[in-house]
Amino acid sequence: MLPASQRIENVWMTLEQRGAPPTELLSADIYDSWMRCISFGLDTRRPPSPEFVSPAVLRQEQQRCSLVRGLALAEMHTLHQQIAGSNFMIAFANADGLLLDIISDPSFSDASNAASICPGTVWKESICGTNGLGTAAYLKRAIVVHGREHFFSRYNNLTCVAAPIFAPDGELAGILDASSDCMSRQAHTQALVAMAATQIENGLFREHHRGNILIAFHNRGEYLHTLSAGLLAVDNEGRILAANRAAGILLQGLPTSPGRRFTDVFRTKFSAFVDEGRRKERQRLEDEVGSQFVSTIENTRQFPMIQGVSRPRPPLPKEVATQFVSTDPTIAGIVRRVGSAAARKMPILIRGETGTGKEQLARHAHSASGRAGAFVPVNCAALPDSLIEAELFGYAEGAFTGARKGGAVGLFREADGGTLFLDEIGDMPVTLQAVLLRFLDDWTVRPVGGAKRQVDILLVSATNANIDESIAKGRFRSDLLFRLNTLEVTLPPLRERSDFAEIARHLIEKIDASADLTESAIDRLAKLNWDGNIRELRNVLSRLSLAVRGHLIDETAVESVIGPSCSERLPGKASGNRGLRHDLHEIQRAHVLTAYAETGNNISKTARRLGVSRNTIYRALRDKQS
């Protein structure tokens, strides 16, 4: 059998000689796509120029697709974090192959024909030949186009993995694509893209049916809040309105089409199912062929007929105002998803660099959940190993030497009926991971020396660490991650957000209501790297509010505080008057090295103390050695 490289070379030779590819040397999907390209009149030797839509048309289409685009952007950031550093680009296109958004590694532009891969380009097969976005749009199923399988040679150095995204009505809503240079091809990319597409589809399904009863079910209870769970939308009378793709697989052969009844599928009366849903979060279901499922009604608070009588809660407001700026489409999509997940008490994991607003987003989740209990933040890295169980679960009076009189309820009990926010889970001790995993099995606390009891908690976690790398090195349990990230979102760094001006003005108003920023000042600030993200911007704006004599902060005032650098805070030439102008870079590096020494050369603790990313610490250490 010929090696793959020789086979594809023979394909190109045959195409040039006969005007058609050989059927036996290409997969069926790629062969059919090439034949379509030939029927369109495309010539491999004369590729047409890329087709672009106008900026106005692009903005209009981005606005029209705002819901699916918001969900897609959040998944794109997560995907990029999972495969970053590998010459990758993540792209989202509408159903017609119009590229709406991209997120890419800086190195990707060096490994591809990047000029034509940008928002506004049209990737239909009839224009660009066989390619991930265009071919997936035509097939309406996932496709991998590797190297010279592209119809035009300009894309032969790329591997494209694309998956379609379907709306609840079954219509194509968009295409998600991960492209890399062929040398960076990763075997698991196809699975990651497929999972991201399913996450977007489920988000669309839940949003479309937010006014209906949503039932989640699976054969195994631990998968009830995962991508493989089935979702059914029903009305108050038990008539089926829609089912997601997972539901169709789990209930294969049973009537789940719109208009059929709950009792056409399950051996339980709908009224009995609703009554049981008022008393218990989970219940057993058996379908008409005898398969057993664990199920839950996700949105009970929206329906008085389902709400439990034992612990009534306030209804979920339709919209909960955020306490932070969220006009960037990516952030807006994340906020919507987090609010919806919190309303269903789904565990949420928030990733992002230091200072991107993870705790603020967690507090928004608490508000959006409508929960009456407290918001209880816990710094996992600061919990002493010897007192982990006592701190979390509490203890009875006299349970151990040093226990205070009257005992303590513990952090989990404090959060009962509210939200527990686990910050810095990437630095969580292994002993705490085992304790937390045991708690998540039954949501039961066992106070040291006391009786156990069940608690009702919305669990939100956050990290700026690379947990996937920690799992690979055995420092973090993968089974715990699966329990914490039913919904996983990644907050983009400040330098990647499109609403910098709004953020800056929002912060300065909080710092000094009488102060304001000129456009030139905002433009100057926007050029900085902001390794510490919003937290660092807040600190700089606080210094600016003290530095200006008037109430208008202009570019001159900004220069006086940050120095004359253009796009990065790099050291400039020393000025003649060192008392008036210091080398900002050197001051920052000295500050970092001092904190690093004071924390016992602990990079994580140094980053937390200074409110910057670990990369900032690494750079300062490298500069010290050079």
Secondary structure, 3 states (H helix, E strand, C coil): CCCHHHHHHHHHHHHHHHCCCCHHHCCHHHHHHHHHHHHCCCCCCCCCCCCECCHHHHHHHHHHCHHHHHHHHHHHHHHHHHHCCCCEEEEEECCCCEEEEEEECHHHHHCCCHHHCCCCEECCHHHHCCCHHHHHHHHCCCEEEEHHHCCCHHHCCEEEEEEEEECCCCCEEEEEEEEEEHHHCCCCHHHHHHHHHHHHHHHHHHHHCCCCEEEEEECCHHHCCCCCCEEEEECCCCEEEEECHHHHHHCCCCCCCCCCEHHHCECCCHHHHHHHHHHCCCEEEEECCCCEEEEEECCHHHCCCCCCCCCCCCCCCCCCCCCCCCCCHHHHHHHHHHHHHHHCCCCEEEEECCCCCHHHHHHHHHHHHCCCCCEEEEEHHHCCHHHHHHHHHCECCCCCCCCCCCCECCHHHHCCCCEEEEECHHHCCHHHHHHHHHHHHHCEECCECCCCEECCCEEEEEECCCHHHHHHCCCCCHHHHHHHCCEEEEECCHHHCCCHHHHHHHHHHHHCCCCEECHHHHHHHHCCCCCCHHHHHHHHHHHHHHHCCCCEECHHHHHHHHCCCCCCCCCCCCCCCCCCCCCHHHHHHHHHHHHHHHCCCCHHHHHHHHCCCHHHHHHHHHHHHC
